[in-house]
Amino acid sequence: MKKFLSILLAVLVLGACTTVTVDAKKKSSKKKARTTKVVKRDLVRTYCKTVEFSNVRSGPSMDCPVVETLQKGHVVFVVQQEGEWYYINMYPGQEIEGTQYGWTHRKNLRYHAPDDGVN
């Protein structure tokens, strides 16, 4: 009888240890890794600033001729998008002679929320 009780006790102890191990595995697998979502903002119909010297081209391609070069921090207004290219108004709120519109690559622009609509 003692032998039977010893075996039963050993089985229960080993079973309890196995259960604890399984629970620990379940708890550790339930932890979710932190992920950072990158939200791409639709820049069409918004004001943006150039992030570096930016070539503005006559069309949405590196093969198109440069019509203007804008300095870093220049505020533009995005009119439309084609692929990774934005058609921009280089001088929003101003009427100028010559070329006022052109194309620049999306990597050249960052969203800008102006206080008075332009600066």
C-alpha positions in Angstrom: 0.0 0.0 0.0 2.8 2.4 0.8 4.4 1.6 -2.5 1.2 2.4 -4.3 0.8 5.7 -2.4 4.4 6.7 -3.2 3.9 6.0 -6.9 0.6 8.0 -6.9 2.2 10.9 -5.1 5.1 10.9 -7.6 2.6 10.9 -10.5 0.7 13.8 -9.0 3.9 15.8 -8.3 5.2 15.2 -11.9 1.8 16.1 -13.3 1.8 19.3 -11.4 5.3 20.2 -12.6 4.3 19.5 -16.2 1.2 21.7 -15.8 3.2 24.5 -14.4 5.7 24.3 -17.3 2.9 24.3 -19.9 1.2 27.3 -18.2 4.5 29.1 -18.2 4.9 28.4 -21.9 1.4 29.6 -22.6 1.9 32.8 -20.7 5.2 33.6 -22.5 3.7 32.9 -25.9 0.8 35.2 -25.2 3.0 38.2 -24.9 2.7 40.3 -28.0 5.8 41.9 -29.5 5.5 45.7 -29.8 5.3 46.9 -33.3 5.4 50.4 -34.7 2.9 51.2 -37.4 4.1 53.5 -40.1 1.2 55.6 -41.2 1.6 57.0 -44.7 -0.2 60.3 -45.0 -1.9 61.1 -48.2 -0.3 64.4 -49.1 -2.6 65.4 -51.9 -4.3 68.7 -51.2 -1.9 69.5 -48.4 1.0 71.9 -47.8 4.4 70.3 -47.6 8.0 71.4 -47.0 10.9 70.3 -49.0 13.4 68.2 -46.9 16.4 69.0 -49.0 17.3 70.7 -52.2 14.7 69.4 -54.5 14.6 69.3 -58.3 11.2 70.0 -59.7 10.7 68.4 -63.1 8.4 68.9 -66.1 7.0 65.4 -65.7 6.8 62.5 -63.2 10.1 60.9 -64.1 13.9 61.3 -63.6 14.1 61.5 -67.4 12.1 64.7 -67.5 14.0 68.0 -67.5 14.4 70.1 -64.3 12.3 73.3 -64.4 13.2 74.6 -60.9 15.3 73.7 -57.9 13.8 74.4 -54.5 15.8 75.0 -51.3 15.3 73.0 -48.1 12.2 74.2 -46.2 10.4 75.7 -49.2 6.6 75.4 -48.7 4.7 73.9 -51.6 1.1 72.7 -52.2 0.5 69.2 -53.5 -2.1 69.1 -56.3 -2.1 65.4 -57.3 -0.1 62.2 -57.1 1.1 59.8 -59.8 2.9 56.8 -58.3 5.7 58.1 -56.1 5.6 61.6 -57.8 3.7 64.7 -56.7 2.5 67.5 -58.9 3.1 70.6 -56.9 2.3 74.3 -56.9 5.8 75.7 -56.0 4.5 79.1 -55.0 1.1 78.6 -53.3 -0.9 81.8 -52.8 1.3 83.7 -55.2 0.8 84.6 -58.9 4.2 84.5 -60.6 5.4 84.7 -64.2 6.8 81.5 -65.6 6.5 78.0 -64.3 4.5 77.7 -61.1 3.8 73.9 -61.2 6.0 70.9 -61.6 6.7 67.3 -60.4 8.9 66.2 -57.5 9.5 62.8 -55.9 7.7 62.0 -52.7 11.0 61.5 -50.7 11.6 65.3 -51.1 8.5 66.3 -49.2 7.2 66.2 -45.6 3.7 67.2 -44.4 3.5 70.8 -43.1 0.6 72.4 -41.3 1.0 76.1 -41.9 -0.4 78.6 -39.4 -1.7 81.1 -42.0 -2.1 78.8 -45.0 1.3 79.3 -46.6 4.3 79.8 -44.2 
